[in-house]
Amino acid sequence: MTAVELQNGVRIRIVLILFVSILAKLFTPLASDAVISASSISGVNNFFYFAVLICSIIPSKIAWILACIILVVASILDLVVFFLSFIVTVRCLDEGGCIQTLPFSLVVLGLSGLIALLDMYQTWNVYLILQNKTYVASATQRLRVVLTWAIPFVILTNIAMIADSEFSVFAIIPLISLPVVIFLAHKPEATFLGLMLIITLISIAATLFSVANELANMSLLIEAVLTAFGFVLLFMPTEYYTKPADTPEPDIHILPTFTVENSEPYTDFKASKALKPPAPSAPPAPSAPPASLKSKTAKDTIRQRNAKPSDGKLKF
């Protein structure tokens, strides 16, 4: 996966973790008292998630290191909450005094385990981002991502208000303004988009002061934070940050070169003697002719000696 995909995945899972945390908080009052006490520790993680969200927007490696540390702490707290909830649920089953609250305790226990797994997976992805050599920061792309996260909470706010028989016109404004800003994020309309985000923040504030539902209030706070982030990103330049390439290490197997000042050749007598080619062997002696050929040759020699010299005349 590329650095951009990893960063976007971390941001999307933050929204997913917040959604699961809200579900766990809804079922927690219906669980046993021991599970409620154990789950109260995880309330601090909501601030950790917002801090990780801020770090993911800042285009800096230091910010990602800080996000990794925060996620490690959040994962430890999630594991503590999960094991404490598991222990008190098992004890309650042994004593047989929490049969009515057992289903809700198991639901809270399962959601706590899911949050712990997501936090540990988040930590691993941030570690992969830190190991990546390229850091890409695009303000307009991040603006669209952040505002896309806010839309599910806008829908959740309206559903909670309708379920509680509360309705406000101001709660509908983000359903219209946020998709418009997302669609026009790449257009050179910074003034218009900034005005739309300001109107969205005003409508969220008006809804927050007029609604008493706890779930709606929590969703409105998340909407406000994400919209404020989008407003800041709207005026940030689009930049790409690239880590410089590492210089290759020198090869230790290369031998150093040097110059010999003495021009006289060096002779190793032992080596030259050992490398001296062998002396050529003597040619083989010619073999003696056979006896019959030898006797015939001797007779011819005697005939030549006894022959009379020719007077130069031809005889017929």
C-alpha positions as CSV (number, residue, x, y, z in Angstrom):
1,M,0.0,0.0,0.0
2,T,1.1,3.5,-0.7
3,A,1.6,6.2,1.9
4,V,-1.6,8.0,0.8
5,E,-3.7,4.8,1.2
6,L,-2.2,4.2,4.6
7,Q,-2.9,7.7,5.8
8,N,-6.5,7.7,4.5
9,G,-7.1,4.3,6.1
10,V,-5.9,5.6,9.5
11,R,-8.3,8.5,9.3
12,I,-11.3,6.4,8.2
13,R,-10.7,3.9,11.0
14,I,-10.7,6.7,13.5
15,V,-14.3,7.5,12.5
16,L,-15.1,3.8,12.7
17,I,-13.6,3.5,16.2
18,L,-15.6,6.6,17.4
19,F,-18.8,5.1,16.0
20,V,-18.1,1.8,17.9
21,S,-17.3,3.7,21.1
22,I,-20.6,5.5,20.8
23,L,-22.4,2.1,20.5
24,A,-20.6,0.8,23.5
25,K,-21.5,3.9,25.5
26,L,-25.2,3.3,24.6
27,F,-25.2,-0.3,25.9
28,T,-23.0,0.4,28.9
29,P,-25.8,1.8,31.2
30,L,-27.7,-1.5,30.6
31,A,-24.8,-3.7,31.7
32,S,-23.8,-4.7,35.2
33,D,-22.3,-2.2,37.6
34,A,-18.9,-3.8,37.5
35,V,-18.8,-3.5,33.7
36,I,-19.9,0.1,33.9
37,S,-17.0,0.8,36.3
38,A,-14.5,-1.0,34.1
39,S,-15.7,0.8,30.9
40,S,-15.4,4.2,32.4
41,I,-11.6,4.0,31.9
42,S,-12.0,4.1,28.1
43,G,-13.6,7.5,28.1
44,V,-10.1,9.1,27.9
45,N,-9.5,7.4,24.5
46,N,-11.9,9.8,22.8
47,F,-9.5,12.6,23.4
48,F,-6.7,10.4,22.1
49,Y,-8.6,9.7,18.9
50,F,-9.1,13.5,18.2
51,A,-5.3,14.0,18.9
52,V,-4.5,11.3,16.3
53,L,-6.9,12.9,13.9
54,I,-5.1,16.2,14.3
55,C,-1.7,14.5,13.9
56,S,-2.9,12.8,10.7
57,I,-3.7,16.2,9.2
58,I,-0.3,17.8,10.0
59,P,2.1,16.9,7.1
60,S,5.1,16.1,9.3
61,K,6.9,12.9,10.4
62,I,7.0,14.1,14.0
63,A,3.3,14.3,14.1
64,W,3.0,10.7,12.9
65,I,5.5,9.6,15.6
66,L,3.3,11.4,18.2
67,A,0.2,9.6,16.8
68,C,2.0,6.3,17.1
69,I,2.8,6.9,20.8
70,I,-0.8,8.0,21.5
71,L,-2.2,4.9,19.8
72,V,0.1,2.6,21.8
73,V,-1.3,4.2,25.0
74,A,-4.9,3.9,23.8
75,S,-4.4,0.2,22.9
76,I,-3.1,-0.5,26.4
77,L,-6.1,1.2,27.9
78,D,-8.4,-0.8,25.7
79,L,-6.8,-4.1,26.6
80,V,-7.1,-3.2,30.3
81,V,-10.8,-2.3,29.9
82,F,-11.4,-5.6,28.0
83,F,-9.7,-7.8,30.5
84,L,-11.4,-6.1,33.5
85,S,-14.8,-6.4,31.8
86,F,-14.1,-10.1,31.1
87,I,-13.1,-10.8,34.6
88,V,-16.1,-9.1,36.3
89,T,-18.4,-10.8,33.8
90,V,-17.1,-14.3,34.5
91,R,-17.3,-13.6,38.3
92,C,-20.9,-12.4,37.9
93,L,-21.7,-15.6,36.0
94,D,-20.2,-17.7,38.7
95,E,-22.2,-15.9,41.4
96,G,-25.4,-16.0,39.3
97,G,-26.5,-12.5,40.3
98,C,-26.4,-10.7,36.9
99,I,-28.6,-12.8,34.6
100,Q,-30.7,-9.8,33.5
101,T,-27.7,-7.6,32.6
102,L,-25.7,-10.5,31.1
103,P,-26.6,-9.9,27.4
104,F,-25.7,-6.2,27.6
105,S,-22.5,-7.0,29.4
106,L,-21.5,-9.4,26.7
107,V,-22.3,-6.8,24.0
108,V,-20.1,-4.2,25.8
109,L,-17.4,-6.8,26.2
110,G,-17.4,-7.6,22.5
111,L,-17.4,-4.0,21.5
112,S,-14.5,-3.3,23.9
113,G,-12.5,-6.2,22.3
114,L,-13.3,-4.8,18.8
115,I,-12.0,-1.3,19.8
116,A,-8.8,-2.9,21.2
117,L,-8.2,-4.8,17.9
118,L,-8.8,-1.6,15.8
119,D,-6.5,0.4,17.9
120,M,-3.7,-2.1,17.6
121,Y,-4.3,-2.3,13.8
122,Q,-4.1,1.5,13.7
123,T,-0.8,1.4,15.6
124,W,0.6,-1.0,13.0
125,N,-0.5,1.1,10.1
126,V,1.1,4.3,11.6
127,Y,4.3,2.3,12.0
128,L,4.1,1.4,8.3
129,I,3.6,5.1,7.4
130,L,6.8,6.0,9.4
131,Q,8.7,3.3,7.5
132,N,7.6,4.7,4.1
133,K,10.0,7.1,2.4
134,T,7.4,9.4,0.8
135,Y,5.0,11.7,2.6
136,V,2.3,13.2,0.5
137,A,0.2,16.2,1.8
138,S,-2.7,17.5,-0.3
139,A,-4.9,20.1,1.5
140,T,-7.8,19.8,-0.9
141,Q,-7.9,16.0,-0.8
142,R,-7.7,16.0,3.0
143,L,-10.5,18.6,3.1
144,R,-12.8,16.2,1.2
145,V,-11.8,13.3,3.4
146,V,-12.5,15.2,6.7
147,L,-15.8,16.5,5.5
148,T,-16.8,13.0,4.3
149,W,-16.2,11.8,7.9
150,A,-18.6,14.4,9.2
151,I,-21.6,13.3,7.1
152,P,-22.4,10.1,9.0
153,F,-22.5,12.1,12.3
154,V,-24.8,14.6,10.7
155,I,-27.2,11.7,9.7
156,L,-26.8,10.2,13.2
157,T,-27.7,13.6,14.8
158,N,-30.9,13.9,12.8
159,I,-31.9,10.3,13.6
160,A,-31.3,10.8,17.3
161,M,-33.3,14.0,17.3
162,I,-36.3,12.4,15.4
163,A,-36.2,9.4,17.7
164,D,-36.4,11.8,20.7
165,S,-39.2,13.8,19.1
166,E,-36.9,16.8,18.6
167,F,-36.5,18.6,15.3
168,S,-34.5,21.6,14.3
169,V,-34.1,23.3,10.9
170,F,-30.5,24.0,11.8
171,A,-29.7,20.3,11.9
172,I,-30.6,20.0,8.2
173,I,-28.2,22.7,7.0
174,P,-25.0,20.5,7.3
175,L,-26.7,17.8,5.1
176,I,-26.8,20.4,2.3
177,S,-23.6,22.4,2.8
178,L,-21.1,19.6,3.4
179,P,-21.8,17.7,0.2
180,V,-21.5,21.0,-1.7
181,V,-18.1,21.8,-0.2
182,I,-16.9,18.3,-0.9
183,F,-18.0,18.5,-4.6
184,L,-16.4,22.0,-5.1
185,A,-13.2,21.4,-3.0
186,H,-10.9,21.3,-6.1
187,K,-12.4,24.5,-7.6
188,P,-10.8,27.9,-7.0
189,E,-13.8,29.0,-4.8
190,A,-12.1,29.4,-1.5
191,T,-14.3,32.4,-0.4
192,F,-17.6,30.7,-1.2
193,L,-16.5,27.4,0.4
194,G,-15.3,29.2,3.5
195,L,-18.6,31.0,3.8
196,M,-20.4,27.7,3.5
197,L,-18.3,26.2,6.3
198,I,-18.9,29.2,8.5
199,I,-22.7,28.8,8.0
200,T,-22.4,25.1,8.8
201,L,-20.5,25.8,12.1
202,I,-23.2,28.4,13.1
203,S,-26.0,25.9,12.4
204,I,-24.2,23.2,14.4
205,A,-23.8,25.6,17.4
206,A,-27.5,26.6,17.2
207,T,-28.5,22.9,17.2
208,L,-26.2,22.0,20.1
209,F,-27.8,24.6,22.4
210,S,-31.3,23.5,21.5
211,V,-31.0,19.7,21.8
212,A,-31.0,17.8,25.1
213,N,-30.3,14.3,23.6
214,E,-26.9,13.0,24.7
215,L,-26.2,11.1,21.6
216,A,-27.1,14.0,19.4
217,N,-24.9,16.3,21.4
218,M,-21.9,14.0,21.0
219,S,-22.5,13.7,17.3
220,L,-22.8,17.5,17.0
221,L,-19.5,18.0,18.8
222,I,-17.8,15.6,16.3
223,E,-19.4,17.5,13.4
224,A,-18.1,20.8,14.8
225,V,-14.5,19.5,15.2
226,L,-14.4,18.0,11.7
227,T,-15.9,21.0,10.1
228,A,-13.5,23.3,11.9
229,F,-10.6,21.1,10.6
230,G,-12.0,21.4,7.1
231,F,-12.1,25.2,7.4
232,V,-8.4,25.3,8.4
233,L,-7.5,22.9,5.5
234,L,-9.3,25.1,3.1
235,F,-6.6,27.8,3.4
236,M,-3.6,25.5,3.5
237,P,-1.4,25.2,0.4
238,T,-1.2,21.9,-1.5
239,E,2.3,20.5,-0.9
240,Y,4.2,17.3,-1.3
241,Y,6.8,16.3,1.2
242,T,9.4,13.7,0.1
243,K,12.0,12.2,2.3
244,P,15.5,12.4,0.8
245,A,16.9,9.1,-0.5
246,D,19.4,7.4,1.7
247,T,23.0,7.4,0.4
248,P,24.3,4.0,-0.4
249,E,27.0,2.6,1.9
250,P,30.5,2.0,0.5
251,D,31.4,-1.5,-0.6
252,I,33.8,-2.8,1.9
253,H,35.0,-5.6,-0.5
254,I,36.7,-3.1,-2.9
255,L,40.5,-3.2,-2.3
256,P,42.3,0.2,-2.2
257,T,44.6,1.0,-5.1
258,F,48.2,2.2,-4.8
259,T,51.1,3.1,-7.1
260,V,54.6,1.4,-6.8
261,E,57.3,4.0,-7.2
262,N,60.1,1.4,-8.0
263,S,60.2,0.8,-11.7
264,E,62.5,-2.2,-11.5
265,P,60.6,-5.5,-12.0
266,Y,60.5,-7.7,-9.0
267,T,61.6,-11.3,-9.6
268,D,60.8,-14.1,-7.3
269,F,63.5,-16.7,-8.2
270,K,61.7,-19.5,-6.4
271,A,58.5,-18.8,-8.3
272,S,60.3,-18.4,-11.6
273,K,62.1,-21.7,-11.1
274,A,58.9,-23.4,-10.2
275,L,57.2,-21.9,-13.3
276,K,60.2,-22.6,-15.7
277,P,59.0,-24.7,-18.7
278,P,60.5,-28.2,-19.0
279,A,63.5,-28.7,-21.4
280,P,62.5,-30.2,-24.8
281,S,63.3,-33.9,-25.1
282,A,65.8,-35.3,-27.7
283,P,64.4,-36.5,-31.0
284,P,64.1,-40.3,-31.2
285,A,66.9,-42.2,-32.9
286,P,66.2,-43.5,-36.4
287,S,65.5,-47.2,-36.6
288,A,67.9,-49.6,-38.3
289,P,66.9,-50.8,-41.8
290,P,66.0,-54.4,-42.3
291,A,68.7,-57.0,-43.1
292,S,67.5,-57.7,-46.7
293,L,67.6,-54.1,-47.6
294,K,71.1,-53.7,-46.0
295,S,72.6,-56.6,-48.0
296,K,71.1,-55.3,-51.3
297,T,72.6,-51.9,-50.7
298,A,76.1,-53.4,-50.1
299,K,76.0,-55.4,-53.4
300,D,75.1,-52.2,-55.3
301,T,78.0,-50.4,-53.8
302,I,80.5,-53.1,-54.9
303,R,79.2,-53.1,-58.5
304,Q,79.6,-49.4,-58.7
305,R,83.2,-49.6,-57.6
306,N,84.1,-52.4,-60.1
307,A,82.4,-50.8,-63.0
308,K,84.7,-49.3,-65.8
309,P,84.4,-45.6,-66.4
310,S,82.4,-44.8,-69.6
311,D,84.2,-43.1,-72.5
312,G,81.2,-41.0,-73.4
313,K,80.2,-43.0,-76.5
314,L,77.0,-44.7,-77.0
315,K,77.0,-48.4,-77.7
316,F,74.4,-50.1,-79.8
